[in-house]
């Protein structure tokens, strides 16, 4: 049976203020925990079933983390998933290191994307299309939110992110800055080029904010052929990145 102190710690990490206070976050479920054990993230504590520990000894041993045996019922009660018959990892956060913008790479920029599910899906999409850096406004959803981590399906381990003043960073960019708008050049006709750049997506309801909009060098739109009012921001990300890679 897990101790009261461990249970209290895990439950507290459901909330952002305690994640920030402890500098820790949760990773849940077999696939995501396997991914984080294989990554450069430092796992501080692993709660897992006997079966998961037996099947993943080669991943667990190099981490040298504290391991506690837990039942599926305990994992489900302590975590955020509807059911969990494998593991929960308590993981150390990475430093919020100011980004560099390599001239020949593509970077995603998220301006006030609030929904954790959208952010997690965007991490997964970025990973699929080979984008490994995401810049986030301070008001973008917390990447360490369990819903973000879960929705990313392990892709969070391969993406670098930074939170801060987007306007200040974009002012230093030497690459083209493409922004998604309802009006702009048709993405199907646009040539992104091969020299790298930044692709900016905005808030689910209000789009890109004025302070970032003024720094956009190329306005891009995904043309509408039907009657839907708008596209989900994660779907829009996939469309833009697919057209980016298609052009290359």
PyMOL commands that set and color helices and strands:
alter all, ss='L'
color gray80, all
select helices_A, chain A and resi 4-12+16-22+30-37+50-55+57-63+72-78+116-128+146-152+155-158+166-171+210-213+233-247
alter helices_A, ss='H'
color red, helices_A
select strands_A, chain A and resi 24-28+43-48+66-69+87-92+106-110+133-137+160-164+176-186+197-201+218-221
alter strands_A, ss='S'
color yellow, strands_A
deselect
rebuild
show_as cartoon
